[in-house]
Amino acid sequence: MIGVKIDKSMFFDRKPVMDAVGKATRKVLSKFGAFVRQTARSSIRKRKSISKPGQPPSSHVGTLKKLIYFGYDAGRRSVVIGPTPLSGKGQAPPLLEHGGKARIVQYRRGKKMTVAATYRPRPFMQPAFEKEKKRLSALWANSVK
C-alpha cells in the first residue's frame, strides 16, 4: 500500500487565497462599474432638442447625468450600475432606457390634468455596459495577488 500525504495548504479554499479573490473581485467590479457609469454619462449630451429614439437621451438640465451611480454589493459579489430614482416613483430613467407608457400630471391654465404619455426607448445604460464589457477580461488579468 502506498501512503499519500495531502498538504492542505495547496488547496485554493484556504483563507488567504479566498481573501485575495474577494479583494480582487471588489476592486475589478468597482472599476468596471466606474467605467460603465462614465460611458453612460458621456453618452448623454446636453442640448435643447430631443434625441432620436434609439439614441441616448438628451440632457436639458443635467439631472440624469448626475444621478448615475454604481455600487459594489458585497453580499452578492456584484456591482449595481444605473440612475437612482427621481423623486416620486422614479419612473423616468426606466422609461428612457426601455420605453413604455406612463401617466403624467400636467397643469394647463391652472387646472391639473393627467395625461397618458408614450415613451420610445432611448437606451443609455445597456449600450454603455456592452461597450465596457469588452474590457472586463483585461481588468481580471493579474488581479488576484
N, C-alpha and C positions, 0 to 999 in steps of 0.2 A: 504494500500500500504506500502511496506517495503522499506525503504531508505537504499541504499548501497553506502558507500563512498569508492572510489578506491584510494589507496595510490600508486601514480605513482613511488615512489622511490623503489617499489618492483619489477618493471619490469627490464628485462635484457637488454633493449636497452638504459639504462642510460649511459651517457658518461664515468664515471669511470669504469663501467663493460666492455664497449666496448674497452676502452683504455687498460685495463688489458688483454683482449683477444688478442688484436693486438700485445701487447708486448710479450705475451706468444707464439703467432704464430711465430713471428720473431725469438725468441730465440730457439724454438723447431726445426723449419725448418732449421735454421742455423747450429744447432748441427747435424741434420740429414745429411745436405749437407757435413759437415766436415767428418762425419763417412763414407759416401759413397765415398768421394774423397780419404780418406786414404785407404779404402779397395781396390779401383780400383788401386791406386798407388802401393800398396803392392802386387797385383796380377801380376804386370808386372815385370818379373825377368830380371836382367841384365846378358846376356850371348851372346856368339858369334853365336850360332846356331839359326836357325829359329824355331819358335814354331810350334806345330802341329795345323792344322785347328780345330777350336772349342775351343782351349785353348787360354788364354790371350797372347797377342803378346810379343815377346822378346824385350828388350831394348838394343840396341847395343851402343848407345851414351848416352841415358838418357833424351833425349829431350821430349819424350811423357810423361814421368812421371812428369816432371817439368811443363808441360803445362795443367795439370788437375786442374781446379779451381771450386769453387762454389760461388754463389751469391744469396742473397735474393732479390726478386723482390717485392717491396712494393706495386706497382700498382696492381699486380695480386695475391698478398699474396701467393707466391710460391717460390720455390728455383730452380735455374738452376745449374746443375752439369754437368761438362764434359770438354773435352780438348778444348782449344782455337785453332782457325785455325792457321796453319803454314803460312809462307809467301806464297804469291800467292793465289791460290784458296782454299787452306786448305782442300784438298780432302783426305789426308792420314788418319786422325782419323775416319771419317765415313766409309772409305773403310776397315779399320781394324775391326771396330765394326760389320759391316753388310756384308762385301764382295761386289764385283761388278767389273766393268770394268773401266779402265781409260787409257788415252793416256799419256805416259810419254816420256820425252826427254832424249835421251842418246847421249853420244859422243863416237864415235869409230873411232880411227885413225884420230882424228882431225875433223871428219865430224859429223854434228848434224843430228840425226835421231829421228823420232817419232815412238814409238813402242806401240802397244796395249798390255796392261797387265791385267790379270785377278787375282783378289784377292779373296781368300777364307776367310770367316769370322773368325775372332779371337776376339770374344767379351770380353770386359773388363768392360764396364760401366754397362750394363744390369745385369750381374751376381752380381756385387757389390751392385747395387740398390736392387735386390731381396734378397740378404743376409742381408742387413741392414734394409729392410722394416719390418722385424720381430720385430725390436727394437723400431719402431716408436710409438706404443701404450704405451710403458713404458715411453717414453720421454714426452708424453702428460699427464701422470698421475701427478696430483697435480701441473700442470704448471701455471694455472691461479690463481693469488694471488691478 
